[in-house]
Amino acid sequence: MAVVKADLGACQGYANCIMGADDVFDIDDDGVVVVLRTEVEESERARVEAAARSCPVSALAVEDR
Amino acid sequence: MARTVIVGASVGGVRTAQALRAEGYRGEIVLVGEEEVAPYDKPPLSKALLAGTATAKSIGMLPERAAIDAGIRCQRGRAATAVSLRERRVQLADGTAIEFDDLVVATGARARTSPWGNPPGVHVLRTLADAEELGAALRQGGPLVVIGAGFIGAEVASTAVGLGVREVTMVDPVEVPLSRVLSPGVASQVAALHERHGVTTRFGVGVTDVVPRSGGLEVRLADGSTLQAATVVVGIGAVPNDDWLDGSGITTDDGVVCDQFSRSVDDPHVWAVGDVARWWHVRQQRSVRVEHWTNAVQQAECVAHNIVHPADLRSHAPVEYVWSDQYDWKLHVVGCTDGDQQHVLVGGGAPERSFAVLYAAADGSFTGAVIVNWPKALVTCRRSLALGRVPLAQVRADVEALQPKSHGVRGAAR
């Protein structure tokens, strides 16, 4: 299991994370990321990490729990 | 052990290195960069870094510790000068060479230089050093003349206004700003945005010369008028850094020529990523080169996958996405939005500063959007484009449904 972390203050609403993993990330009316679930299986980790790397302001991270 | 050499340490190169590890690559990764400084991100150079609210450290993309932890060997301050495909090695300016099994060309693009000479006070903006020099000049005050109303020029003008520079003028031979991505109607709204913030716009007139004059600069325009400047920024586009490959046998044509897998047409173990890549876009059925941040990141992911999984190659066929921050506007452009396609405007919560313009092809299918200050609409539009061939009417209905119910369009319009 890995844990998804989001820096809500850094988020600028670019939505790249949603395009990469819309089962994990969404956005609210103010354009701030919503983490739909904080735990991801190892099998989906590469995909979610790629979505995190696509954040232009490095607001997202996937870490070991 | 296998070794991948990545030449170019901006976002495309850094993300390729990181994605290789994420994909399970076990070989050596060498990241070669021309600049002495640690890898940094470029979008803030015309905004937060220039404004002084970000630092060289805060825009860093690959701190030393992270590189070590990921097993990425960074070779800074070393320009690549040539490639020998036969000997499988990259030649560096210091006389050394590095052998590779796979080579990723991620050398980016450089600012197109001023055709009017470079007297003191004339700047371009592409590197951290450029941004630091320009920031110091802007802190001396104005007047500032920005030549070119593309993304860099428009963002520099916006940042300069924020810094309190008096007398900012933007000049472009085209009638409207951001003309490569915006249709004229939307572009004229961006022009009005600049004017509202006190920027003088001189659109539809070219620059004929920039000459030193009485301690400053004089920008001469094609209509015979002149502009006095302390600082001039030339933002007239970029040129891919592919000339170091001349004679290597790797074909270039305004970028490294690649197939749909971002793989050089000449060698299955040479790849290109980001601004320097010209690849075959299968959905558009043409060769393209894209200078946008998100494209570099997505192409890096694709190339890393392809290096690790040669039996399961992925095509790089992204939906274009670029953003720009100007004053209090967050401007997002997705898909195809230029030319004279049919389009509709949907107002958001405060329609004068929050809206989406949706574009459609002749058959009525949605092709792209320009979205201002409305992130939810951005998500809807990007999803529709990823699906492909969604009717404009459907996207319009979906975006209209996003309008905040508590501040209806009419109420907020006052």
Interface residues (C-beta under 8 A of the other chain):
Chain A: Q12 G13 Y14 A15 N16 I18 M19 D22 D26 I27 D29 D30 G31 A46 E49 A50 R53 S54 P56 S58
Chain B: R15 Q18 A19 A22 E23 G24 D41 P43 M61 W293 T294 V297 Q298 E301 Y321 W323 K330 H332 P375 K376 L378 V379 R382 R383 A386 P404
